[in-house]
Amino acid sequence: MDTWNGVERRLRPERRAYTVGTLMTCAVAPRRMAGRRQGDRRFAMLDRFDSGMVMLAVALMLLSVTDSIFTLTLIARGGTEVNPFMNALLQHSVWAFTAVKMMLTGIPAIVLVAAGNLLLFNRWRARSVLAALVGLYMGLIVYELVLLSLG
């Protein structure tokens, strides 16, 4: 029996933690593609990421850039930004609009890739949420293309 100060190892408080330091180490020297322990295998936080997840995140960022370009083109042709927050940023400067838009897309994409195996809202895996966001952005791009073609 493995004990520490008379307490069984499995009864001790959890000593593993996922911190910013862990994230930095994982970025430099990734090691894990699956959970080691039985309890970790179902929804493991990984430090080596599935290439499909990374491609979805890259696709999401490319679609976000395309959306920004199309939005600015539509506004130059007399359209308006429907989102009041983004419209206020756009009135301030194009750079502020673009920077905030990329942050609002990029940060969640990174988090979703890192949490690819976890359940979100006790219902969907993070990878499914990321795929759904890519699909929604594709629909938005098609809508903007239709608006641009109408002139």
Salt bridges, closest charged atoms under 4 A:
ASP2 OD2 - ARG9 NH1 3.01
GLU8 OE1 - ARG10 NE 3.06
GLU14 OE2 - ARG16 NE 2.49
ASP40 OD2 - ARG16 NH1 2.59
ASP40 OD2 - ARG37 NH1 3.84
ASP50 OD2 - ARG127 NH1 3.46
ASP67 OD2 - LYS101 NZ 2.64
